[in-house]
Amino acid sequence: MNKYTLLQLDIKKMGKDEWTKIAFKPYKRGKKINLNNYKVVWTDELKTGVTFEDLFVKFNIDHPEGFKGHSMSVSDIIMVELEDAKSAAERKPLYWYCDSIGFVALSNQDFI
């Protein structure tokens, strides 16, 4: 089963001053992202044909029951795990940054 996880910055881990420097800011190439500053707010099956735009609508207009995060916004990250991938390399998690317009694919170089 393929799945996705929505990650949002955790103000409790970071403190308000650090959080306000990062939260809701557009992505900049070269900017390093520390996943330790994020918390998991939702994980679910990624069904065939579901797009990031579909997820954006889901987490802005039609929040699932039990969802405790804020509406999806800039600086949130979607992690995708393709468990039905053929190779180990394809099974590594893939990350996308919710930007001011669309989503930016992240690579290993984007993380601390």
N, C-alpha and C positions, 0 to 999 in steps of 0.2 A: 504494500500500500504506500503510495506517495503521500507525503504530508507537508504542511506548512506550519510555521510558527511565527506569530507576530511578536516582535520585541519592541519595547518602548523604554526610553530613558527613565531611570529610577532616581527621583529626586532625593529619596531617603538615603541611598548609597552615596550619591554625589555631593549633596549639600546644595542649597538654593543658589549660591553664587556661581558654582561651577555649572550647575544645570542650566542657568539662564544664558551662559556663554554658548551652549551647544544646542539646547532644545529649539526645535522649530526653525533651524537654520538650513539653508540650501547646501547641497553637497559641493565641496571644492576638491578637485583632483589634488592629491598629495596630502590631504587632510587625513590624519590617522584616527581610526575609530577604536575605542576600547570597549569590547563587548561586555566587560565586567561592569560597565555603567548602565547596562540594559537589564531589564527583567522580562521574563516571558509573561505575556498577558493572554495569549490564546494559542492553542495548537489544535489542528483538525486535519482530516483527510483532504488532500488536494485532488479533487475529482477532475477527470479528463475534461478539457475545454474551459475550465475556470481560469480567468485571466486576473492579473493584478488589479485591473480596473474593477472587475467584479468584487474582489476582496475590498477595495477601497470603498465601494458602495456599501458593502455588507457592514463595514466597521464605521460608517458615517451615517447611514440612513436606517439600516435594519440590524441593529446590534443583536447578536445572538444572546439567548437567555444565559445568564451567568457571566457574561463579559464584564470585567471590572476595569478595563483600561479606558483611556480617553479615546475620542474619535481618531481614526487614523489620520496622521498628519506628517508634515515634513520632519525628518530626523528619525522616524520609525524605520524599522528594518524587518523585512520578510525573509525568513530562512526557509529554504525548500530542501527537502530530503527526498531523493528519487530512489526509493527502495527497490523498484523493479528495474533499475539500471543494470546493464550487462557487465560492467567492469567496476572494480573498486574505486577507480578514479571518478567515475560517473556517480558513485554513491556518496561522495563527499558532499557536505552541505553547501548549498549555493545561497548567496546573500544578495539582497537588493535593498537599496536605500530609497525611501520614499522622498522624492525631491519636490521642489515647488511645481514642476510640471513633469509628471511621469515618475519612472523609477530608474535608478542607476545601478547597473550590475557592479558588484564589488569583487575585488580580487584579494588574494592573500596579502599583497603589498599595502592594502588599505587599512589593515588592522595592526594595532600595537601588539 
